[in-house]
Amino acid sequence: MIAPVALKQGSFQANSLSIAGALTMIRLLPRRSIAVAAACSLLALAACSQQDQNAATQADAAKAQAQAEANEANSQLQSYRQMLQAKNDEMAAELGQDILQHFPNSPAAKEVQQSLPDVQQRWKETSEKRRLAALWTYQVGPMEGGTQSTASLYTTRPSGDRAVRLVLRRHTQWGQSVFLFGNGHGFVCKGNCTIQAQFDGKPHPLRAFLPTTGEPAIFIRDDKPFIEALSKTRRMVMDVELQDGGKQELVFETGGYDSSKWTEVGKK
């Protein structure tokens, strides 16, 4: 039989303290872990709640923006319909294009697409008519003891200081005439000459002569047929020779001529 070994008092006390400390640590560790886990859970819940609130706010903002855009599209659509009823193709074309550009996927854009091409085409034609009409000038006034009525327009080419003017004239004493009025020393034409011209691309030679008074002009001899042809022509091209500059091609956009604005004058 082995005799029990006696333990020293100091060693026993040390071991007792170690065991007690270990037990204390064992009791404390679970509580701290639970506290940390609880804190983390609370933070996670707070973060999730904040994310949900942000998502809801963004959704509400997107919904409000979509509704505002729909309201604006519908408002512009109403204006577009009003312009169509008023036959104001200029404003309708602008409004329709704006709807397609800013609200391309809206019901308003779908409705506009059905009529806008026709509106734009009509406005394009109207704009061109206005442009051509604005090239002409109509005047009535006293002239050398009589009354003169003119319809005139300048060349599209050449332009500026080198432009040449086509003039239709009625005068109470001199009657009716048609002439080109340039600058400098005028045109080259010996006796009765021929101006090679094209009316809307078709050859149309013109008999011409120079005035005896020396102005930088050249007269079209057959004025009545010329005016009749002019009323049916959109573009005239004439090849002339200038005393100061050699041969020159003159281009007139005549499509805006309005015979009703060229006032009749009685004979003196």
C-alpha positions as CSV (number, residue, x, y, z in Angstrom):
1,M,0.0,0.0,0.0
2,I,1.3,3.3,-1.0
3,A,1.2,5.9,1.6
4,P,-0.6,9.1,0.6
5,V,1.6,11.9,-0.2
6,A,1.2,15.0,1.9
7,L,0.5,18.3,0.2
8,K,2.1,21.4,1.2
9,Q,-0.2,24.1,2.5
10,G,1.0,26.8,0.0
11,S,0.7,24.6,-3.0
12,F,-2.9,23.7,-2.1
13,Q,-3.9,27.3,-1.6
14,A,-2.4,28.2,-5.0
15,N,-4.3,25.4,-6.7
16,S,-7.5,26.4,-5.0
17,L,-7.2,29.9,-6.2
18,S,-6.5,28.8,-9.8
19,I,-9.5,26.6,-9.8
20,A,-11.7,29.3,-8.4
21,G,-10.4,31.8,-11.0
22,A,-11.0,29.3,-13.7
23,L,-14.6,28.7,-12.5
24,T,-15.2,32.4,-12.3
25,M,-14.0,32.9,-15.9
26,I,-16.2,30.0,-17.0
27,R,-19.2,31.7,-15.4
28,L,-18.4,35.1,-16.9
29,L,-17.6,34.2,-20.5
30,P,-21.2,33.1,-21.5
31,R,-22.7,36.3,-20.2
32,R,-20.3,38.5,-22.2
33,S,-20.9,36.5,-25.4
34,I,-24.6,36.8,-25.0
35,A,-24.3,40.6,-24.4
36,V,-22.1,41.0,-27.5
37,A,-24.4,38.9,-29.6
38,A,-27.4,40.9,-28.4
39,A,-25.7,44.2,-29.3
40,C,-24.7,42.9,-32.7
41,S,-28.3,41.8,-33.3
42,L,-29.6,45.2,-32.3
43,L,-27.2,46.9,-34.7
44,A,-28.1,44.6,-37.5
45,L,-31.8,45.2,-36.9
46,A,-31.2,48.9,-36.9
47,A,-29.2,48.7,-40.2
48,C,-31.9,46.6,-41.8
49,S,-34.6,49.0,-40.7
50,Q,-32.7,52.0,-42.0
51,Q,-32.2,50.2,-45.4
52,D,-35.9,49.4,-45.5
53,Q,-36.7,53.1,-44.8
54,N,-34.3,54.3,-47.5
55,A,-35.7,51.8,-50.1
56,A,-39.3,53.0,-49.2
57,T,-38.2,56.6,-49.5
58,Q,-36.6,56.0,-52.9
59,A,-39.6,54.1,-54.1
60,D,-41.9,56.9,-53.1
61,A,-39.7,59.5,-54.8
62,A,-39.6,57.4,-58.0
63,K,-43.3,57.0,-57.9
64,A,-43.8,60.7,-57.4
65,Q,-41.5,61.6,-60.2
66,A,-43.2,59.2,-62.6
67,Q,-46.6,60.7,-61.7
68,A,-45.2,64.2,-62.3
69,E,-43.8,63.2,-65.7
70,A,-47.1,61.6,-66.6
71,N,-49.0,64.7,-65.6
72,E,-46.6,66.9,-67.7
73,A,-46.9,64.6,-70.7
74,N,-50.7,64.7,-70.5
75,S,-50.7,68.5,-70.1
76,Q,-48.6,68.9,-73.2
77,L,-50.8,66.4,-75.1
78,Q,-53.8,68.6,-74.4
79,S,-52.0,71.6,-75.8
80,Y,-51.0,69.5,-78.8
81,R,-54.6,68.6,-79.4
82,Q,-55.6,72.2,-79.1
83,M,-53.0,73.3,-81.7
84,L,-54.3,70.6,-84.1
85,Q,-57.8,71.9,-83.7
86,A,-56.6,75.4,-84.3
87,K,-54.7,74.2,-87.4
88,N,-51.5,75.8,-86.0
89,D,-49.0,73.3,-87.4
90,E,-46.0,75.3,-86.3
91,M,-46.9,75.0,-82.6
92,A,-48.2,71.5,-82.9
93,A,-45.0,70.4,-84.5
94,E,-42.9,71.9,-81.7
95,L,-45.1,70.4,-79.0
96,G,-45.3,67.0,-80.6
97,Q,-41.5,66.8,-81.0
98,D,-41.0,67.9,-77.4
99,I,-43.4,65.1,-76.2
100,L,-41.5,62.5,-78.2
101,Q,-38.1,63.7,-76.9
102,H,-38.9,64.0,-73.2
103,F,-41.7,61.3,-72.8
104,P,-40.8,58.7,-75.4
105,N,-42.5,55.8,-73.7
106,S,-45.7,57.5,-72.6
107,P,-49.2,57.1,-73.9
108,A,-49.0,60.7,-75.0
109,A,-46.0,59.9,-77.2
110,K,-47.9,57.0,-78.7
111,E,-50.8,59.2,-79.7
112,V,-48.6,62.0,-81.0
113,Q,-46.7,59.6,-83.3
114,Q,-49.9,58.9,-85.2
115,S,-50.3,62.5,-86.5
116,L,-47.0,64.2,-86.1
117,P,-45.4,63.2,-89.4
118,D,-48.3,64.8,-91.3
119,V,-48.2,67.9,-89.1
120,Q,-44.4,68.3,-89.8
121,Q,-44.8,67.9,-93.5
122,R,-47.6,70.5,-93.7
123,W,-45.5,72.9,-91.6
124,K,-42.4,72.3,-93.8
125,E,-44.5,73.2,-96.9
126,T,-46.0,76.2,-95.3
127,S,-42.6,77.5,-94.1
128,E,-41.2,77.1,-97.6
129,K,-44.1,79.0,-99.1
130,R,-43.7,81.8,-96.6
131,R,-39.9,82.0,-97.3
132,L,-40.5,82.2,-101.1
133,A,-43.3,84.8,-100.7
134,A,-41.0,87.0,-98.5
135,L,-38.5,87.2,-101.3
136,W,-40.9,89.4,-103.3
137,T,-41.5,93.1,-102.7
138,Y,-44.5,95.0,-104.0
139,Q,-44.6,98.7,-104.2
140,V,-46.8,101.5,-105.7
141,G,-45.8,105.1,-105.9
142,P,-45.3,108.2,-108.1
143,M,-42.7,107.9,-110.8
144,E,-41.7,110.6,-113.3
145,G,-45.1,112.2,-113.7
146,G,-47.1,109.0,-113.4
147,T,-47.8,106.1,-111.0
148,Q,-45.7,103.0,-110.9
149,S,-46.5,99.6,-109.6
150,T,-43.7,97.0,-109.2
151,A,-43.2,93.5,-108.1
152,S,-39.5,92.6,-107.7
153,L,-37.1,90.1,-106.2
154,Y,-33.3,89.7,-106.0
155,T,-31.2,86.8,-107.1
156,T,-30.5,84.1,-104.7
157,R,-27.1,83.7,-106.5
158,P,-25.2,86.0,-106.7
159,S,-26.2,87.7,-103.5
160,G,-25.1,90.7,-101.5
161,D,-23.6,93.6,-103.5
162,R,-23.5,91.6,-106.6
163,A,-27.2,90.6,-106.6
164,V,-29.4,91.4,-109.6
165,R,-33.0,92.4,-109.3
166,L,-35.9,91.1,-111.5
167,V,-38.6,93.8,-111.9
168,L,-42.2,93.6,-113.1
169,R,-43.4,97.1,-113.7
170,R,-46.6,98.8,-114.6
171,H,-46.6,102.5,-115.3
172,T,-49.5,104.8,-116.2
173,Q,-47.5,106.3,-119.1
174,W,-45.0,103.6,-120.1
175,G,-47.3,100.6,-119.7
176,Q,-46.1,97.2,-118.7
177,S,-42.5,95.9,-118.8
178,V,-40.1,93.4,-117.4
179,F,-36.4,94.0,-116.8
180,L,-33.3,93.0,-114.9
181,F,-31.6,95.7,-113.0
182,G,-27.9,95.2,-111.9
183,N,-25.1,97.4,-110.8
184,G,-22.0,98.9,-112.3
185,H,-22.2,99.4,-116.0
186,G,-24.9,96.9,-116.7
187,F,-25.2,94.1,-119.3
188,V,-23.8,93.3,-122.7
189,C,-26.5,93.0,-125.4
190,K,-26.1,94.2,-129.0
191,G,-29.5,95.1,-130.5
192,N,-31.9,92.2,-129.9
193,C,-30.0,89.6,-128.0
194,T,-31.0,86.3,-126.5
195,I,-30.7,85.4,-122.8
196,Q,-30.3,81.6,-122.4
197,A,-32.6,80.7,-119.5
198,Q,-34.1,77.7,-117.8
199,F,-37.5,77.7,-116.1
200,D,-37.6,74.8,-113.5
201,G,-34.8,73.1,-115.4
202,K,-36.4,73.4,-118.9
203,P,-34.8,75.6,-121.6
204,H,-36.6,78.9,-122.0
205,P,-34.6,81.4,-124.1
206,L,-35.6,85.1,-123.7
207,R,-35.3,87.9,-126.2
208,A,-33.9,91.0,-124.7
209,F,-32.6,94.5,-125.4
210,L,-30.9,97.4,-123.6
211,P,-32.6,100.6,-122.6
212,T,-31.6,103.7,-124.6
213,T,-31.4,105.8,-121.4
214,G,-28.2,104.0,-120.2
215,E,-29.4,102.5,-116.9
216,P,-27.6,99.2,-115.9
217,A,-30.7,97.2,-117.0
218,I,-31.8,94.8,-119.7
219,F,-35.4,94.4,-120.8
220,I,-37.3,91.2,-121.6
221,R,-39.0,91.9,-124.9
222,D,-42.0,89.4,-124.6
223,D,-43.2,90.6,-121.2
224,K,-46.7,89.0,-121.3
225,P,-45.5,85.4,-122.0
226,F,-42.7,85.9,-119.5
227,I,-45.1,86.9,-116.7
228,E,-47.5,84.1,-117.6
229,A,-44.6,81.5,-117.4
230,L,-43.3,83.2,-114.2
231,S,-46.6,82.5,-112.4
232,K,-46.1,78.7,-112.9
233,T,-42.3,78.6,-112.2
234,R,-40.5,78.1,-108.9
235,R,-36.9,78.6,-110.1
236,M,-35.4,80.6,-113.0
237,V,-31.8,80.5,-114.1
238,M,-30.5,83.1,-116.6
239,D,-27.1,83.3,-118.2
240,V,-26.1,86.9,-118.9
241,E,-23.0,88.8,-119.7
242,L,-22.0,91.8,-117.5
243,Q,-19.9,94.7,-118.8
244,D,-17.9,94.6,-115.6
245,G,-17.6,90.9,-114.9
246,G,-18.0,88.7,-117.9
247,K,-20.6,85.9,-117.9
248,Q,-22.8,85.4,-114.9
249,E,-25.4,82.9,-113.9
250,L,-28.4,84.5,-112.2
251,V,-30.7,82.3,-110.0
252,F,-34.1,83.5,-109.0
253,E,-36.4,81.7,-106.6
254,T,-39.7,82.8,-108.1
255,G,-42.2,80.4,-106.5
256,G,-43.6,83.0,-104.0
257,Y,-44.9,85.3,-106.7
258,D,-48.5,86.6,-105.9
259,S,-50.1,88.3,-108.9
260,S,-52.8,89.7,-106.7
261,K,-50.3,91.9,-104.9
262,W,-49.0,93.5,-108.1
263,T,-51.4,96.4,-108.2
264,E,-53.0,97.5,-111.5
265,V,-52.6,101.1,-112.5
266,G,-54.7,102.9,-115.0
267,K,-53.3,104.7,-118.0
268,K,-52.6,108.4,-117.7
